[in-house]
Amino acid sequence: MPQPASTPEGLRSALALLAPETLPTFDSERAVALQQARGQVSAAPMRRFGQWAVCAAVECHPERAARLHELEARAAQTTDLSEARAIAAEIGRIIDTACAEAGIEPGQGAT
C-alpha cells in the first residue's frame, strides 16, 4: 500500500485497513486536536498529528510493523541494558525510515 495522504481522512482510511486497533486512539486524539485548533484558531494542533502518518508508514510494511511490535514487546521485558540499547537503536532506525516515507523530519511532529 502506498503512503496515504497526510490528512486526517487519508490517515484514518489507511489505518482502518492496516491497523484497525488504533482507530479509537486516533479518533480520540483527532477530536482533541480539532477542539484545540478551533479554540486556538490555529492549525498547529493538527500539524502535531504527524505521528499518525509515521504509524501508517510503519504499518504499510507488514514485516516492518511486525518487527517494530516485536521490539516494543522485548523492550518492555528486558532488564539487560545492552539489549535495551540495541532494541532502542533498531526502533529508532525503523521510526526514522517511516518518518522519511511520511515526509516528516524525525522529531518534528512525530511524537
C-alpha positions as CSV (number, residue, x, y, z in Angstrom):
1,M,0.0,0.0,0.0
2,P,1.4,3.4,-0.8
3,Q,1.8,6.1,1.8
4,P,-1.6,7.7,2.4
5,A,-2.2,11.4,2.2
6,S,-1.2,13.1,5.5
7,T,-4.7,14.3,6.1
8,P,-6.8,13.1,9.0
9,E,-9.2,11.5,6.5
10,G,-6.5,9.8,4.5
11,L,-4.7,8.6,7.6
12,R,-7.9,7.3,9.1
13,S,-8.8,5.4,6.0
14,A,-5.3,3.8,5.8
15,L,-5.3,2.9,9.5
16,A,-8.7,1.3,9.2
17,L,-7.2,-1.1,6.7
18,L,-3.7,-1.5,8.2
19,A,-4.2,-1.2,12.0
20,P,-7.9,-1.0,12.9
21,E,-7.0,-1.4,16.6
22,T,-5.5,2.1,16.5
23,L,-8.7,3.8,15.5
24,P,-10.2,4.5,18.9
25,T,-6.9,6.3,19.9
26,F,-6.7,8.0,16.5
27,D,-10.3,9.3,16.8
28,S,-9.8,10.5,20.3
29,E,-6.6,12.3,19.5
30,R,-8.2,13.8,16.4
31,A,-11.1,15.1,18.3
32,V,-8.8,16.8,20.9
33,A,-6.6,18.3,18.1
34,L,-9.7,19.7,16.3
35,Q,-11.0,21.2,19.5
36,Q,-7.6,22.7,20.3
37,A,-7.3,24.0,16.8
38,R,-10.7,25.7,17.0
39,G,-10.0,27.1,20.4
40,Q,-6.7,28.5,19.4
41,V,-7.8,29.5,15.9
42,S,-4.6,27.7,14.8
43,A,-3.7,24.8,12.7
44,A,-0.8,23.9,15.0
45,P,-2.6,21.2,16.9
46,M,-3.4,19.4,13.6
47,R,0.2,19.6,12.5
48,R,1.2,17.7,15.6
49,F,-0.9,14.9,14.1
50,G,2.2,13.7,12.1
51,Q,2.7,10.8,14.5
52,W,-0.2,9.1,12.7
53,A,1.5,9.5,9.3
54,V,4.5,7.7,10.8
55,C,2.3,5.0,12.2
56,A,0.7,4.5,8.8
57,A,4.2,4.4,7.2
58,V,5.2,1.6,9.6
59,E,2.0,-0.3,9.1
60,C,2.2,-0.1,5.3
61,H,5.0,-2.7,5.5
62,P,3.7,-5.7,7.4
63,E,7.2,-7.2,8.1
64,R,8.5,-3.9,9.4
65,A,5.4,-3.4,11.6
66,A,5.7,-6.9,13.0
67,R,9.4,-6.3,13.8
68,L,8.6,-3.0,15.5
69,H,5.9,-4.6,17.6
70,E,8.3,-7.5,18.5
71,L,10.9,-5.0,19.5
72,E,8.5,-3.0,21.6
73,A,7.4,-6.1,23.5
74,R,11.1,-7.1,24.1
75,A,11.8,-3.6,25.3
76,A,9.1,-3.9,27.9
77,Q,10.5,-7.2,29.2
78,T,14.3,-6.8,29.1
79,T,16.4,-5.9,32.1
80,D,19.7,-6.0,30.2
81,L,21.0,-2.6,29.5
82,S,23.0,-3.5,26.4
83,E,20.0,-5.3,24.9
84,A,17.7,-2.3,25.7
85,R,20.2,-0.1,23.9
86,A,20.2,-2.3,20.9
87,I,16.4,-2.5,20.8
88,A,16.2,1.3,21.1
89,A,18.6,1.7,18.3
90,E,16.7,-0.6,16.0
91,I,13.4,1.0,16.9
92,G,14.9,4.4,16.1
93,R,16.0,3.2,12.7
94,I,12.5,1.9,11.9
95,I,10.9,5.2,13.0
96,D,13.5,7.2,11.1
97,T,12.7,5.3,7.9
98,A,8.9,5.7,8.5
99,C,9.4,9.4,9.1
100,A,11.2,9.8,5.8
101,E,8.5,7.9,4.0
102,A,5.8,10.1,5.6
103,G,7.7,13.2,4.7
104,I,8.3,14.1,8.3
105,E,11.7,15.1,9.7
106,P,12.4,12.9,12.7
107,G,11.5,14.7,15.9
108,Q,9.3,17.2,14.0
109,G,5.6,16.4,14.8
110,A,6.1,12.6,15.1
111,T,6.0,12.5,18.9
